[in-house]
Amino acid sequence: MKKITCQRLKNIAFFYLERYDASSQKLRAVLKRRLIKAEREQEVPPEAIEWIEEIVSEMQRLGYVDDQRFTENTVRRLSEIGKSRSFIRTKLQQSGIKEEMILDALSETDELEQARLTVRKKHLGADFKKDLARLARAGFSYEIAKEALEELQRGTTE
Protein backbone atom coordinates (compact mmCIF):
# COMPACT_ATOMS: atom_id res chain seq x y z
CA MET A 1 0.00 0.00 0.00
CA LYS A 2 1.26 3.47 -0.85
CA LYS A 3 2.40 5.78 1.91
CA ILE A 4 -0.35 8.02 3.33
CA THR A 5 0.23 11.68 2.54
CA CYS A 6 -2.09 14.64 2.24
CA GLN A 7 -1.89 14.42 -1.56
CA ARG A 8 -2.63 10.68 -1.45
CA LEU A 9 -5.76 11.29 0.64
CA LYS A 10 -6.80 14.06 -1.73
CA ASN A 11 -6.42 11.69 -4.69
CA ILE A 12 -8.52 9.09 -2.87
CA ALA A 13 -11.20 11.74 -2.30
CA PHE A 14 -11.18 12.80 -5.97
CA PHE A 15 -11.39 9.19 -7.13
CA TYR A 16 -14.32 8.48 -4.79
CA LEU A 17 -16.17 11.65 -5.79
CA GLU A 18 -15.73 10.85 -9.49
CA ARG A 19 -17.84 7.75 -8.93
CA TYR A 20 -20.26 8.74 -6.17
CA ASP A 21 -22.18 11.75 -4.94
CA ALA A 22 -21.38 12.04 -1.26
CA SER A 23 -22.18 14.16 1.76
CA SER A 24 -19.32 15.73 3.66
CA GLN A 25 -19.84 13.19 6.44
CA LYS A 26 -19.69 10.29 3.97
CA LEU A 27 -16.47 11.56 2.40
CA ARG A 28 -14.97 12.01 5.87
CA ALA A 29 -15.91 8.39 6.71
CA VAL A 30 -14.40 7.07 3.47
CA LEU A 31 -11.11 8.81 4.16
CA LYS A 32 -11.03 7.66 7.80
CA ARG A 33 -11.63 4.07 6.71
CA ARG A 34 -8.69 4.39 4.35
CA LEU A 35 -6.52 5.57 7.24
CA ILE A 36 -7.60 2.62 9.37
CA LYS A 37 -6.78 0.26 6.51
CA ALA A 38 -3.37 1.88 6.04
CA GLU A 39 -2.59 1.65 9.77
CA ARG A 40 -2.60 -2.14 9.49
CA GLU A 41 0.41 -2.03 7.16
CA GLN A 42 2.26 1.18 7.94
CA GLU A 43 2.63 4.05 10.32
CA VAL A 44 0.17 6.83 9.57
CA PRO A 45 1.20 10.42 10.33
CA PRO A 46 -0.65 11.85 13.35
CA GLU A 47 -1.71 14.91 11.35
CA ALA A 48 -3.68 12.71 8.91
CA ILE A 49 -6.97 13.45 10.72
CA GLU A 50 -6.32 17.18 10.19
CA TRP A 51 -5.64 16.49 6.52
CA ILE A 52 -9.04 14.83 6.21
CA GLU A 53 -10.80 17.93 7.56
CA GLU A 54 -8.80 20.14 5.18
CA ILE A 55 -9.63 17.90 2.23
CA VAL A 56 -13.36 17.82 3.06
CA SER A 57 -13.35 21.62 3.36
CA GLU A 58 -11.52 21.97 0.06
CA MET A 59 -13.94 19.61 -1.70
CA GLN A 60 -16.85 21.67 -0.36
CA ARG A 61 -15.20 24.90 -1.48
CA LEU A 62 -14.60 23.48 -4.97
CA GLY A 63 -18.21 22.27 -5.17
CA TYR A 64 -17.43 18.57 -5.37
CA VAL A 65 -19.18 17.99 -2.04
CA ASP A 66 -22.46 19.81 -1.47
CA ASP A 67 -24.74 18.48 1.25
CA GLN A 68 -27.74 20.41 -0.10
CA ARG A 69 -27.31 18.95 -3.60
CA PHE A 70 -26.71 15.49 -2.15
CA THR A 71 -29.90 15.75 -0.08
CA GLU A 72 -32.03 16.92 -3.02
CA ASN A 73 -30.64 14.23 -5.33
CA THR A 74 -31.19 11.49 -2.76
CA VAL A 75 -34.76 12.60 -2.04
CA ARG A 76 -35.57 12.79 -5.76
CA ARG A 77 -33.95 9.43 -6.58
CA LEU A 78 -35.58 7.53 -3.72
CA SER A 79 -38.96 9.21 -4.23
CA GLU A 80 -38.97 8.19 -7.87
CA ILE A 81 -38.63 4.53 -6.91
CA GLY A 82 -41.40 4.70 -4.31
CA LYS A 83 -39.50 4.85 -1.03
CA SER A 84 -41.32 6.30 1.97
CA ARG A 85 -40.41 9.55 3.69
CA SER A 86 -39.25 7.68 6.78
CA PHE A 87 -36.96 5.47 4.67
CA ILE A 88 -35.50 8.51 2.90
CA ARG A 89 -35.11 10.37 6.18
CA THR A 90 -33.22 7.45 7.71
CA LYS A 91 -30.89 7.20 4.71
CA LEU A 92 -30.09 10.90 4.89
CA GLN A 93 -29.52 10.75 8.65
CA GLN A 94 -27.08 7.90 8.08
CA SER A 95 -25.24 10.13 5.60
CA GLY A 96 -24.81 12.81 8.25
CA ILE A 97 -27.28 15.33 6.84
CA LYS A 98 -28.72 17.88 9.27
CA GLU A 99 -32.34 17.38 10.31
CA GLU A 100 -33.58 20.78 9.09
CA MET A 101 -32.10 20.14 5.63
CA ILE A 102 -33.83 16.74 5.54
CA LEU A 103 -37.20 18.16 6.56
CA ASP A 104 -36.91 20.96 4.01
CA ALA A 105 -36.17 18.51 1.17
CA LEU A 106 -38.90 16.09 2.25
CA SER A 107 -41.54 18.82 2.42
CA GLU A 108 -41.87 18.69 -1.37
CA THR A 109 -42.53 14.95 -1.59
CA ASP A 110 -45.98 13.40 -2.03
CA GLU A 111 -46.03 10.32 0.17
CA LEU A 112 -49.34 9.08 -1.23
CA GLU A 113 -47.86 9.12 -4.73
CA GLN A 114 -44.81 7.24 -3.44
CA ALA A 115 -47.11 4.62 -1.86
CA ARG A 116 -49.06 4.30 -5.13
CA LEU A 117 -45.79 3.74 -6.97
CA THR A 118 -44.76 1.04 -4.47
CA VAL A 119 -48.15 -0.65 -4.84
CA ARG A 120 -47.76 -0.72 -8.63
CA LYS A 121 -44.10 -1.79 -8.62
CA LYS A 122 -44.60 -4.58 -6.08
CA HIS A 123 -47.86 -5.74 -7.69
CA LEU A 124 -49.74 -5.40 -4.44
CA GLY A 125 -53.48 -5.70 -4.05
CA ALA A 126 -54.11 -9.43 -3.81
CA ASP A 127 -54.26 -9.60 0.00
CA PHE A 128 -55.24 -6.32 1.65
CA LYS A 129 -53.95 -7.16 5.15
CA LYS A 130 -50.62 -8.54 3.98
CA ASP A 131 -50.12 -5.66 1.58
CA LEU A 132 -50.96 -3.16 4.31
CA ALA A 133 -48.34 -4.78 6.53
CA ARG A 134 -45.81 -4.73 3.69
CA LEU A 135 -46.35 -1.02 3.12
CA ALA A 136 -46.07 -0.37 6.85
CA ARG A 137 -42.73 -2.18 6.94
CA ALA A 138 -41.63 -0.01 4.01
CA GLY A 139 -42.25 3.03 6.22
CA PHE A 140 -45.65 4.25 5.07
CA SER A 141 -48.23 5.35 7.64
CA TYR A 142 -51.39 3.32 8.07
CA GLU A 143 -53.55 6.05 6.48
CA ILE A 144 -51.32 6.44 3.42
CA ALA A 145 -50.96 2.68 2.90
CA LYS A 146 -54.71 2.14 3.28
CA GLU A 147 -55.53 4.95 0.84
CA ALA A 148 -53.11 3.63 -1.79
CA LEU A 149 -54.48 0.10 -1.55
CA GLU A 150 -58.11 1.25 -1.57
CA GLU A 151 -57.46 3.34 -4.68
CA LEU A 152 -56.03 0.26 -6.35
CA GLN A 153 -59.10 -1.78 -5.45
CA ARG A 154 -61.41 0.98 -6.74
CA GLY A 155 -59.27 1.25 -9.87
CA THR A 156 -58.75 4.99 -9.42
CA THR A 157 -54.97 5.23 -9.22
CA GLU A 158 -53.79 8.32 -11.01
N, C-alpha and C positions, 0 to 999 in steps of 0.2 A: 504494500500500500504506500502511496506517495506521502511524503511528509506534509503535515498540516501547517499551512501558512494562511495568512489573511487572503492572499490572492487565490489560493486553492479553494478556500471556503466560498469566495466570491464566484469562482467558476462553477462550483457545485450548485450554488443558488441560481446562477444563470441557466445552467443545464436543466434544473428542476422546473424553473419558471417558463422555459421554452415549451415544456410538455404539459404543464398543469397550471391552472389558475389557482392561486393560493391566497389565503389570508396571511396577515403578518404573523399571527400565532402559529399557523401551519408551517410557514417557511422557517420560523425560529425552531420548531420541533424537528424539522427535517435536518437542519444544520447541527442541532444538538445530538441527534441520533448518529450523525456521521462522526462527531467527536467521540462519542461513546465507543463506536466501532473502531476508530483509530486508536483509542487508548488500550485496546487489547493487544495491539502489535507494536506500539511505539509510545514515546513520551510526548504528550500534547502540551504545548506552551500554556501557562496559566492565564495568559491574556486572551485566549481563544474565545472565552465567553463574551468578552468585550468586543471582539471582532464580530461576533454574531450580531450583537445589537447594532454595531456600525453598519454592517451589511444590510440588515433589515431596514434600517433608516434610509440607507442609500437607495435600496430598491423601491421604497415608498416615494422618495423624492424623484426618482426617475420615472415613476408611474408603472413600474412592473408589478408592484404589489399595491392594491387599492382595496381596502376592506369593503367600501361602499359598492364598488363594482362587483366584487366577489359575492357579496350578499344578494344584490339584484340578480346576477346571473344564476346563482344557486336557487333562489326562489322561483325564477322563471322556468328553469330547467326542470325542477322537481314538480312544479305546478302543472307543467305540460304533460307529465306522465301520470298525473292523478294522485300525487302524494298529499297527505293531509297537512294542515297547518302545524299540528303538533309534531309530526315527523320532520317537517322542514325546520321548525324551530329547534328541535333537538340536534339536527345535523349542524346548524349554524352555531349553536352553543358549543358543540364539540370542536368547531373550528376556531373558537375564541372570539367570536363576534359579540359586540356589546348588545345588551338586551334592547335598548332603545332603537338601535339600528335594525334589529330583527323585527321588532314590532312595527316600525315604520314601513319596512319592505313587505311585511305580511298583510298590512292594512289594505293593500290593493288586490289581494287574492280573493277569489270566489270559491269558498269551500264546498258549496253545493255543486258547483260545476266540476270541481275536482272529484267529488264523490261519484257524480254521474259518469265521469271518465273511467274511474276505477270499476264501477259496475259494468260498463261496456267492455273494458279491456279484460276483465277477469270472468266475463260471461256469467255474471251473477243473476239471480232471479228464480232459480229452480226451487230453493228452499229458503223461505223468508227468514226464519230464525237463524239458520246457519250463516246465511249471507249477512245478516245484521251483526252477528258476532264477528264475522270476518272483517267487516268494515270498522267495527269498534276496535279490533286489534290493530288495524291499520292507522288508528288515531282519529277517526271521525267521531263526532258526538252522536249520541243516540238520535237526536232530532234530525240531523243532517243525513245520517245513514238511512233512517226510516223514510224520509222524504224522497231520497234518491231511489230507493227500492220501490216505493209506492208509485212513483212516476213511471218506472219501468213496467210495473204491472198494469198501469192504466194506458201505457203506450204513449205517454206524452213527453218523453225526453226530448229536449231541444237540441 
